[in-house]
Amino acid sequence: MTITAAMVKELREATGAGMMDAKKALTEVNGDMEAAVDWLRTKGLAKAAKKADRVAAEGLVGVAVSGGKGVAVEVNSETDFVGKNADFQNLVRGITTAALNVTDVDALKAADLNGKSVEASLTDAIATIGENMTLRRMASVEGDSVAAYIHTAAADGLGRIGVLVALKGADTGIGKQIAMHIAATSPVSLSEADMDPTVVERELAVQTAKALEENAASAKPKPEQVIQNNIIPGRMKKFFEESTLLNQKFVINPDVTVAQAAKDAGVEVVGFVRMAVGEGIEKEKEDFAAEVAKALQG
């Protein structure tokens, strides 16, 4: 497979690796971007790249809480300018409130919003505002209490990143603090038990290959048993401490974990949602010459 300059650029932006290292990684794995990230990490040349770092989309995330339930909804638009439009903001706020009474996106599209379905209201807004919009997703949490936080707010309850935290017990203020922590650290899951097994397997494969390669290159290699029973488990423990919410160091007080901070406040974190605009969407890119050529072709 031909390794293009654009592929090298994308990998460099995702990992911070040097140009030659990025090109070599792509060559070694025949252009597979995710495998190239893992190859660079195995060589100690990059940290894990999150897909969220490479996304591009516009719109707003809305959050709403009622009793022990919280919802987050993402509505996408073509430009960030629409996110500042009062009509669009009111629409997203209305859709988010409607989401409190449904369980999934399909039901939300059919839900009532001022006498029309959400889907019909969205269609009307497209005609009025003159820009395509899509109701992309929703997520919810439930607990004895739910805290919400909007990062980079565009209006009340609306912004680029929305966070919900479900607690067992009465929230005395710790909920919002944990929500702000989540906005900053973007944990992969609540705990090790909740993490996607494929994510764990991939990390284990990377850490195993890295530990074995480093050991082989060491002037004083350690016994295989030490690598398998100590080094690799130690690295996986660090991975879980950094990527699972309950095990992360609390940003407001790094001397304790999030789980301990919640316990000290008399509550338990039972769920969370972190939703960022455009998460997981990769916007197609064209260089200017290609764009002109395409336009000339009609």
N, C-alpha and C positions, 0 to 999 in steps of 0.2 A: 504493500500500500504506500502511496506517495504521502509523505509528511509535509504538509503545507506550512507556510509561515503563520497563517491564521491559527492553525492547530497549536503551534508552539506558543504563540501569544496567549491563547486561551489557557493553556496549561500553566504558563508562567504567572498569569494573573490569578489563577486559582490556588497556586501553591507557593509562589514567591521564589521558585527555583530559578537558577541561571538559564540562559538561552541554550547553551550546549547541553546542559543536563536535561532540560525539557525535551530537546530534540532526540537525545539518546534514549530517554525513557519511552517516548512515542515509537521510536524505531524498534526497541526491544519488544514491545507488546503489540506491534502491528497497528498502531493508531488508536487503540482502545483507550479513551480518555480516563475512565475510572481505574483501569489497570495501570495506566501510566502514573496516576497519583499514588497508587499503592507501591509501585516500583520505586518512586522517588522517596517515599517514606521508609521503605526497607533499607535504602541506602543512606538514610538519615539526612536527606536533602530537602525534605518538605514536611509540613504538618498536614493533618487531615484537612481536606478541602470540603467545605459544606456547599451543597448545591445552592443554598440560599445566597451565597456570596456571588453567584453568577446570574442571578435572576434579573429580569427587567419587565415590569408591568406597572400600570398606574391604577388609581382608584382609591378606595377607602375600606378600612376595617371598622365595623361598628361593634360595640359591646353593650349588653344590657343585662341587668340582674333583677330578679323578682323572687323574693323569699330565698329559698335554698337552691335556686336554679340560675345559672348564668349562661348566656349565649354569645358567640362571636360569629360575625358574618362578614364575608368579603365580597364586595361588588367592584368589578374591574371597569376601567374606562380606557380610552385610547391615549389621553394626555393627562398630565398632572394638573393642568389648568382646571379641568372639570371637577377635580377634588375640592376646589375652592368655591365652586358654584353652590349657592344657597339651595337651589332646587334639588340638586344632586345630593347634597348633604341631608336635606329633609327626607328624600327618598330612601337613602341608606338607613337613616334613623328609624323610619317607619318599617322598613323590611326587618331590621334588627329586632324591633319590638314584636313584630309578628312571629319571629322565630322562637319566641318564648313559649309559644303554644304548639309547636310542631317538633318532629324528631329528625327530619332529614330535608335535604334541598328540594327534592321533588314535592314534598308536602308543603314546603315553604313557597314554592312557585305558585301553588294552587291556593294558598292562604289568602284571606281577605285583607285588603288594604284600602280603606276609605271607599268601600263599595265595589271595588274591582279586585281581581286577583293580582298578586304580586307580579306575576309574569306580564299581565296586561299593563300594569302601571309602569313597568320597566320599558315596555314597548312604546308607550306614550311618551316617556321621558326621552327616549332615543330620538323620536320625531321632534320633540320640542327643543332639546339641547343640541341636536344635530351631530351626535357622536355615538358610536356603538358602545354598548355597556353589557356586561354579563354578570349574572348572579353566579358566582363561582363555587362557593362552599359555605358551610356553617359547621359549627362544633359547639358542644355544650358540656357543662359539668354540673354536678349536684352535690350538695353537702348540707350540713347543719347551717352553714353560712358560706357565702361566696363573695370574694373581693374581686374588683375589676380595676384595670389600669390601662390607660392609653399613652403610648409614647409618641412624641412628635404629633400632638393633637392638632387637628384642623378645626375642630369644634367639639362641643361637649359630647363625649362618648364616641368620637370618631377620630381616626388618625391612621398612621402608617403601620403601627404595631399595636395589637390589642392582646391583653393578657387577662385570663381568668384563673382564680385559685379557689378550689373547693376545700373547705375545712370541716373537720369533725370537732365540734365545740364552737363556742361563741367567739367571734372575731373582735378583738379589742384594739385593732390597728395593725397587727402583725401581717394580716392578709395582704394589704397594699404593699407593705415592705417586701414581702416575698414575691408579689407580682412584679415589682420594680426589679428585683433580683433576676427574675425569669426573663424579663425584657432585655436585660444586659447580658446574661450568660447563655441564653438559648439552650437549655438542657435538652438532651435527646429523649429522655423518658423520666418518669417519676422515680423509679428504682431499677435496680439490676433485673429484677423479676419481670418488669414491664417492658424491657427493651426488646426490639425486634431481633429474633435469633440470627437472622442473616447479617445484621450489623455486628453482632457479637462474633460470629464466625469470621467475618472479614477482618475485624480488628485482631482477632487471635492469630489469623494467618499472617498478617503483616508483622505483628510483634514476634511471632515465632521465627519467621524468616530473618528478621532484623537481628534478633538475639543470636541465632546460629551463625549468621554471616560475621557479626562483630566478634564472636568468640573464635571463629576460625582465623580471623585476621589478628587476633591478640597474640602478644609475645608470650603470654602465659595462659593458654586456654584452660577454661574450667571444665570439669567433668560434665558429660552429657546430663547426668542426673541433676546436677546443680542448675543447669540451664532450664530443664523441664520442670523441676520442682520448686525452684526459687525465683529465678530471673523472670521467666515468662509470667507466672502467676502474679509477681510483684508489679509488673508492667500493666497487666490487665486490671489489677486492683486500682492503680493510679488512673487508668482510663475510666473506670466506673466512678471514681471519686470526682473526676472532672466533668463527666457527661450526664450523670443522673442527679436530678434535683435534690433529693434527700441527702445525698452524700457530698454535695458541693459545699465549699466554704461560703458561709453567708456573707455577701458583699458588705453589709452594714456592720458586721462583726466577724471578721475572718477567723477569730479564735474558736468559733463553733460552726457546726454544719447547719444546713437549713432545717434538717430534722430536729436537731437539738434546740435551735432557736424557736421553732414552733412548740416544742414540748415545754420549754421554759415559759412560753406565753399561754400554756394551758390548752393548746389545740394540736391537731394532727392534720397534716396535708394529705388529702385523699385523692386529689386529681388536679390537673391544670391544663390550660390551653394557651399556647402562644401562637398567634396568627399574624403573619406579616404580609403586607400587600405584595403580590407577585411571587410569593414563595413557590419555588418549583417550576416557574414558567421561564422558559428560555426564549427571549425575543430573537427572531431571525435577523441577522445582520447582513447587509450588503455594502460593498465598498462603492464609492461614488461613481467610478467608471462603469461598474456593473449596473448600477441604477440608471445611468444615462443610456447605456446600451439597451436595457430592457424597455425604457421609454421610447426609444427610437424604433424598436421592433413593433410598437403599437400594442 
